[in-house]
C-alpha cells in the first residue's frame, strides 16, 4: 500500500500595519517605503492610498474604500474596490470598510504580503488596533511600522512647537470621542492641549475647554489640511475662534466636516507663529504651477517646485514620434558599432531614448559605446545616459546648451583622433548651431533625425478651463515651442497668471502671443528658471507683509486687478 501524500500547507502570508503620516508623502519612513515595495496587496482608505501608492510595485493589488459621500452613505464606509495598477480592475465582494480585517487576513492566509496603511500612526488608530487583535487571534503574523502622528506632525508644519524649555505638559484629545471627564481634566491643566476635531466643531471644542476652566483669552491655532500644500492655519483665542473663522469666510461652509488640529495653550508658541511658520512661508506655497513638459522631462523640475511649496501640474505640449524614414538612423547605429565614429553627441533626453530604443531593437546595450567618446548637452541628458549605463566624457562646464557644449568641444586633431566623424542624433526641428560649430572645429558630422516632435493632444477640458480662467498661479515656458504649442492646444493663460520664461527668445515668443512676461531666468536653465520664480514669489510675499496685506496667490487676485510687471 503506497503512502498517502498530504497536500502541502499553504504558504503563510504576512501583514504590515503601516503609518502613512499626516498627509505629506515625504514623511513616510524608509521602512515604510521598503514594505510598500514588497507588498502583494495594499489596503488603505482612499486619501491614504494617494500617499503610499507611489512606492508600491507595479501590479500590486490595491483595496480601498469607495469615496461615495452622498447623503445615503455613512462617511468612512463604502464598497471596497480591488484595483490593479496596470489597469485591470475587479470589485471585491466585501460589504463595507469595517471588514478591512477580513480582507487583510484572507489575503495573508493566501500567502500574500499585505500592507495595511492608515493615516498618521497605527498605534493611535482604533480600527488598526482591532485588526491587529484579529490577526493575533487568527495566528496571522504581523508587524507595525510607526508613522508620524497627525497630532504631532501637523503642529510642526504649522510652526507651533508643543513644548518649551520649561517642559510644558502636553495632552492629546480627540474631540469626537472625548468624555466630560476628559474635558474636565485638560481644562484644569495649564499645559498644551492638542485637539483633533473638525472645522465646524472647533468652536464647540473651545467652549468645552472654557467651561472646564481654561481662560477665554488662551491662545489657539487651528490647522486644516496639515502638511499638504493646501494647509491653512488661523491664530485666535478660545473666545474668538468662532468669529475668526467667520471673518475668514471659512464657516459656515460645505467643508465643515474636514478634520483639523487645534493647539491650545499659553506656552504653545501660538504668538510666535509668524516667525516659526516655516512651511506656509515657503516662496511658492500653494501655488499651482503649470509645467508644459512631458512627465519624464518635468520630473526634476517638478521636484524643485515642490521644495518651494508649489503644486506642479505637468501638461505635455509635444509628443515624440519615430522619424518618417528610419533607414538613416539604422545606418548610423550600425556605423557606431562598426567604428565609423569618434564621437556621439546627445542634445536631449529624447535623443538618448531614441538611440536606446534602437539598441534594444538590435539586441545591443551600453557596451556598444566602447571606444567611442560620448557628449551630453546638459545635466539632464547626462543623467539619462548614466541611467543607460553610459558615463559621458563631455558635459558643458558653463552654459547647458549647444553653444556651451561647443565652448568645451576639442578641435579635430589628426594626430590624436583616428576618426574625424561625429554621430549627432537629434530632433527634426533642431537648430543648426551644433552642426555648424563642429564643422568649424574640423569635424565631419552625420546629422541624423532620431525622432520627430509633434504637437501633443489637448489636455482635459478641466485643465484648459483652468489655464484660460486663471486657475493657475504661474506657468513655466522652457522654449518658444512650449509657448506656441500650449497656446495652440489649450489657449492663452489668463492675465493673472505669472509668466516665467527661460530666456529672451522664449520671452519674445510669449509677448508675440499677447502674454506679459513677469519672470525671466538669469541663464538658460530650467532649474534657474524655477529659482527665479521662487525669488519672485518671495518678493511678492514680503511686499504683502510689509503693506499689512494678506498673503495671497496670483490666482486669488480680484478679476480685473492690474498686474505689475517685474522681471528678474
C-alpha angles and dihedrals in degrees: 000000000000118000117258114252111221119210114256113256113253116265110264115242129210137228127215116196101206132192110222094191128231099307112293107107088210090070094068111117124240089248090053092053090049092051092048092051090057099041122120093188128027118199118188146132113267097257092048091048090064090057099048106030094081090069096045118104123252111276097023113150111242122206115189141156119266109250095225105140099169121141091262094059130071114237111255095025134088143111113314111233122212109214130175116212095230090066104266113119140182134175119249114232094231119117106218149359093259087070092065088114089060091050092048096049095043090054092046092049087055090060096260127145102233128196115199105195121196133179115265113347126345091224090065095045114095094199091051090052090053091049091050090053090049090052091048092050091049094047093244110150115234143168134201124230108194120223136196106284114237092227089058103033098049096055089048090055091044091056094247113130111204098212135038135202090279091062099248114210111247124205126188121210131183101207091198092066104020117130127218088255091055092052090048092053096048091041091056091052124084093208131104117287121203109199123196107204143125130275095253092045098052094093091049091051090049089051091052090055093048091049089051092055109277115134115251090233093059108129117251137182125198121198126190125192089010120201092014129097087254090064117133128177131195125197119209140120132268089261098046105037094097092054092043093056091045092051090048087055089236094123138080094034142132089253095064092117092063111122118247138181117227121193117201128186147098091245099036090107092243089139091055096049093109088066098037101043094106096158102048091043094062109128096248099027110167093354113148103220123193113219109191097201136098117273092252092051095042099048100097092036091053091049089053092049090050089054087061091051096258128138106227119208113196117212117176111223097180134043123207120227134175118266116273090238110037096181094089091054092046092053091048094051091049089049090052090057094045095052102259095136138059093190141022117198123201116201099181146012088254090058090054090049093049093052092043091053091049090049091052090049089057095040093251130137139187091296088077087075091065110131094012124108113232126208128190125196094220149349097281092051089047090053090052089053093048089051086055090053097257124119109206118234094209131036121161112268091204130020112021096230143086089274090052091049091052090052089064100032112112119233117248112273115189090203096057101024112067091187126041100198132105125199110216113186109187149141123294091242098046119132123249095239097106095041093051092046094050092049089051088054089056101261129132111228130208098203103198129183102230097172142358126234117216132175112276124237116272115273120246118296091251091058093046090052091049091051095050096035100052098258092136122071095205143359126209116215111197098179142005090257091059088056094049095042097046092050089045097052102030110016134248118316116251118264093249091061115101110238116212121185131192096223149343095282092052091045090052091052090049091052090048087058092053097261123138111225114223102171133031126184115245088228133014099272128117090221092051087050091055090047090051091052090049090051089050091051092048092052091047091052093048092050091053093049093048090050091049091243126137115262107249136172120247090250089059093061119117115264111265095020113148117253118223114221114233125166130184 
